[in-house]
Amino acid sequence: MSKIDSRLKRKNRIRKKVHGTVERPRLSVYKSLNHIYAQVIDDTTGKTLVAASSLSKELKGNDEGDKKASAKRVGTLLAQKAKAAKVEKVVFDRNGFPYHGRIAAVADGAREGGLQF
């Protein structure tokens, strides 16, 4: 079993329990080798309410720091956009990744931005 297969197995196990609703949408985080992506999803309708990534135009030119600092900025930006969309509470979906490093940094940034988990 490859590393990706193991992550997808963990992802499926998590997604059985984590489900976003209208009141508490799901904050899903994905990380690639160089970038990080986060989106707030309402699973009842299957719609993405808010999205942010390290490639977002709001974060362009703000490259100081490492990948972890960039992930925290993504979390803060996502929280600002979620507040504008009237989303206060979310349920966190780490997407099979360990809650460590950049994934935890996105969660910390979102909490500092005002989202409640």
Contacts in CASP RR format, 6 or more apart in sequence:
PFRMAT RR
TARGET T0000
AUTHOR 0000-0000-0000
METHOD contacts of the structure
MODEL  1
MSKIDSRLKRKNRIRKKVHGTVERPRLSVYKSLNHIYAQVIDDTTGKTLV
AASSLSKELKGNDEGDKKASAKRVGTLLAQKAKAAKVEKVVFDRNGFPYH
GRIAAVADGAREGGLQF
1 9 0 8 1.000
7 95 0 8 1.000
7 96 0 8 1.000
7 97 0 8 1.000
8 96 0 8 1.000
10 96 0 8 1.000
11 95 0 8 1.000
11 96 0 8 1.000
14 93 0 8 1.000
14 94 0 8 1.000
14 95 0 8 1.000
14 96 0 8 1.000
15 93 0 8 1.000
18 26 0 8 1.000
18 91 0 8 1.000
18 92 0 8 1.000
18 93 0 8 1.000
19 26 0 8 1.000
19 43 0 8 1.000
19 91 0 8 1.000
20 26 0 8 1.000
20 41 0 8 1.000
20 42 0 8 1.000
20 43 0 8 1.000
20 44 0 8 1.000
20 91 0 8 1.000
21 42 0 8 1.000
21 43 0 8 1.000
21 44 0 8 1.000
22 42 0 8 1.000
22 44 0 8 1.000
22 45 0 8 1.000
23 89 0 8 1.000
24 89 0 8 1.000
24 90 0 8 1.000
24 91 0 8 1.000
25 40 0 8 1.000
25 41 0 8 1.000
25 42 0 8 1.000
25 43 0 8 1.000
25 49 0 8 1.000
25 87 0 8 1.000
25 90 0 8 1.000
25 91 0 8 1.000
26 40 0 8 1.000
26 41 0 8 1.000
26 42 0 8 1.000
26 43 0 8 1.000
26 90 0 8 1.000
26 91 0 8 1.000
26 92 0 8 1.000
26 93 0 8 1.000
27 38 0 8 1.000
27 39 0 8 1.000
27 40 0 8 1.000
27 41 0 8 1.000
27 78 0 8 1.000
27 90 0 8 1.000
27 91 0 8 1.000
27 92 0 8 1.000
27 93 0 8 1.000
27 110 0 8 1.000
27 115 0 8 1.000
27 117 0 8 1.000
28 38 0 8 1.000
28 39 0 8 1.000
28 40 0 8 1.000
28 41 0 8 1.000
28 93 0 8 1.000
28 95 0 8 1.000
29 36 0 8 1.000
29 37 0 8 1.000
29 38 0 8 1.000
29 92 0 8 1.000
29 93 0 8 1.000
29 94 0 8 1.000
29 95 0 8 1.000
29 97 0 8 1.000
29 103 0 8 1.000
29 106 0 8 1.000
29 107 0 8 1.000
30 36 0 8 1.000
30 37 0 8 1.000
30 38 0 8 1.000
30 95 0 8 1.000
31 37 0 8 1.000
31 71 0 8 1.000
31 97 0 8 1.000
31 102 0 8 1.000
31 103 0 8 1.000
34 54 0 8 1.000
34 67 0 8 1.000
35 53 0 8 1.000
35 54 0 8 1.000
35 55 0 8 1.000
36 53 0 8 1.000
36 54 0 8 1.000
36 67 0 8 1.000
36 70 0 8 1.000
36 71 0 8 1.000
36 74 0 8 1.000
36 102 0 8 1.000
36 106 0 8 1.000
37 51 0 8 1.000
37 52 0 8 1.000
37 53 0 8 1.000
37 54 0 8 1.000
37 74 0 8 1.000
38 51 0 8 1.000
38 52 0 8 1.000
38 53 0 8 1.000
38 74 0 8 1.000
38 75 0 8 1.000
38 78 0 8 1.000
38 106 0 8 1.000
38 110 0 8 1.000
39 48 0 8 1.000
39 49 0 8 1.000
39 50 0 8 1.000
39 51 0 8 1.000
39 52 0 8 1.000
39 78 0 8 1.000
40 48 0 8 1.000
40 49 0 8 1.000
40 50 0 8 1.000
40 51 0 8 1.000
40 78 0 8 1.000
40 82 0 8 1.000
40 85 0 8 1.000
40 87 0 8 1.000
40 90 0 8 1.000
41 47 0 8 1.000
41 48 0 8 1.000
41 49 0 8 1.000
42 49 0 8 1.000
49 82 0 8 1.000
49 85 0 8 1.000
49 87 0 8 1.000
50 78 0 8 1.000
50 81 0 8 1.000
50 82 0 8 1.000
50 85 0 8 1.000
50 87 0 8 1.000
51 78 0 8 1.000
51 81 0 8 1.000
52 58 0 8 1.000
52 59 0 8 1.000
52 74 0 8 1.000
52 75 0 8 1.000
52 77 0 8 1.000
52 78 0 8 1.000
52 81 0 8 1.000
53 74 0 8 1.000
54 70 0 8 1.000
54 71 0 8 1.000
54 73 0 8 1.000
54 74 0 8 1.000
56 74 0 8 1.000
56 77 0 8 1.000
58 77 0 8 1.000
59 70 0 8 1.000
59 73 0 8 1.000
59 74 0 8 1.000
59 77 0 8 1.000
62 73 0 8 1.000
63 70 0 8 1.000
67 102 0 8 1.000
68 101 0 8 1.000
68 102 0 8 1.000
68 105 0 8 1.000
69 105 0 8 1.000
71 101 0 8 1.000
71 102 0 8 1.000
71 103 0 8 1.000
71 105 0 8 1.000
71 106 0 8 1.000
72 105 0 8 1.000
72 106 0 8 1.000
72 108 0 8 1.000
72 109 0 8 1.000
72 112 0 8 1.000
73 109 0 8 1.000
74 106 0 8 1.000
75 105 0 8 1.000
75 106 0 8 1.000
75 107 0 8 1.000
75 108 0 8 1.000
75 109 0 8 1.000
75 110 0 8 1.000
75 113 0 8 1.000
76 109 0 8 1.000
76 110 0 8 1.000
76 112 0 8 1.000
76 113 0 8 1.000
78 106 0 8 1.000
78 110 0 8 1.000
78 115 0 8 1.000
79 109 0 8 1.000
79 110 0 8 1.000
79 111 0 8 1.000
79 112 0 8 1.000
79 113 0 8 1.000
79 114 0 8 1.000
79 115 0 8 1.000
80 113 0 8 1.000
82 88 0 8 1.000
82 90 0 8 1.000
82 110 0 8 1.000
82 115 0 8 1.000
83 113 0 8 1.000
83 114 0 8 1.000
83 115 0 8 1.000
87 115 0 8 1.000
88 114 0 8 1.000
88 115 0 8 1.000
88 116 0 8 1.000
89 115 0 8 1.000
89 116 0 8 1.000
89 117 0 8 1.000
90 110 0 8 1.000
90 115 0 8 1.000
90 116 0 8 1.000
90 117 0 8 1.000
91 117 0 8 1.000
92 107 0 8 1.000
92 117 0 8 1.000
94 103 0 8 1.000
97 103 0 8 1.000
99 107 0 8 1.000
107 117 0 8 1.000
110 117 0 8 1.000
111 117 0 8 1.000
END
